[in-house]
Amino acid sequence: QVQLVESGGGLVQAGGSLRLSCAASGIIFSRNSMAWYRQAPGKQRELVATITNNVITNYGDSVKGRFTISGDIAKNTVYLQMNSLKSEDTAVYYCHVRFSTHWGQGTQVTVSS
């Protein structure tokens, strides 16, 4: 079965960086379209970034220029490099296989101001 395991979340000061990982099993991420979403308390889940066939990337307006999505085929893992973090980036971040029902369990990112 498909499993997505996120890691790399934590507490960081504003202006800092974190790298999230999404280790996939039961699916080859580079043959799919993958996404990172986030959900802050009391808010709807928000699309952060997508990567399709490990080539085509897209970003939400709020993270453009600060976040980078990438993939490692050998590790079957998708990453989200987050730089210049802001307090409004605080949320639970989820990995998702687009156009499917497969989601990871989420990893908490907290940015202190």
Buried (B, 14 or more C-beta within 10 A) or exposed (E): EEEBBBBBBEEBEBEBEBBBBBBBEEBEBBEBBBBBBBBBEEEEBBBBBBBBEBEEEBBBEBBEEBBBBBBBEEEBBBBBBBBEBBEEBBBBBBBBBBEEEBBBEBBEBBBEE
